[in-house]
Structures are given as C-alpha cells and as structure tokens.
Amino acid sequence: FKGTYEKSVQTKRSFNMRNIINIIIIIAVGIGIFDYFSKEDENSQQVKFAKLGSCPQMTVGEMAEGFMGSPSWSSGEAEDGGTFVNLKGDIMFAEKEVNALIQFVFNDDDTFKFNALEFNGVPQNTFVANALLEKMCKK
C-alpha cells in the first residue's frame, strides 16, 4: 500500500509541475503577442486596420500581407509637422523583386490618404501607385 501512495504523490507533483510549465508557456506567448503589436504604434495600426475606399473588402494590412514579402510598418513626423505611416515590403515589379515603400499621410481630421510610392528608393508616379494598390486589392 505504501508504494501506491508514493506513486500517487509523485504523479500529483509531476502533474502540478506540468501545469506550472504550461502556465509559464502561455504567459510567455501572451507577452510575445503583446510585444509584437506594441511595436507598431497607434498611427501604423490605424492605417493597417483601415479599409481604403478603393478596396472596401480588405484592410490595408490584409492587402500588404497577401501581396508583399515581409511587410513592415513604421510612422513618424514630417518636417512640416504632419504624421506619416510607411509600409515597406518586397514585391515583384517588371519581373524583378523590388523593395516597395508606400507612404500614407494623416489629414488634420485624423483620416489618412496615400502620399507616395517608391521602388528601391526611386519615386513612382500616381499611375503606378494606383495600379499597385488595385493589384494588392485583388490578392
């Protein structure tokens, strides 16, 4: 009977240790997810989770994730005091991989609009930008 009691206590200890380890893992994953979203500031998130009038079925973030390789978001303040959000990622253009930067700027009423597009640091015209955004919407 003594052997059965010791086995039962040992099982309870290992069960408790497994629970503690699982709780630690869940907390670590939760912190990682929180850290991921906190790295993107409020302005970037506002653009990322918004929908463009030209693409009401997808958020800008969904457009980026479905079309760009390794999309990343950042924001800042322009010299004129305005706020901008940059979306960077790899895309295929003219059968070559390029690094695209799409910039949005905020208006005074806290809305935003497209501002600029660059491929490998070279500015692109509005026609190319509109075509790109339209193509990103179809992915």
DAJOTA-V195385 format. One record per run of one state. SS is the DSSP state (@ for helix, = for strand, . for the rest). FROM is the first residue (numbers start at 0). LEN is the number of residues. If there is no record, write none. Layout:
# DAJOTA-V195385
SS;FROM;LEN
SS;FROM;LEN
This chain:
# DAJOTA-V195385
.;0;1
@;1;38
.;39;2
@;41;7
.;48;3
=;51;1
.;52;2
=;54;1
.;55;4
@;59;8
.;67;1
=;68;9
.;77;5
=;82;11
.;93;2
=;95;11
.;106;5
=;111;8
.;119;2
=;121;2
.;123;2
@;125;13
.;138;1
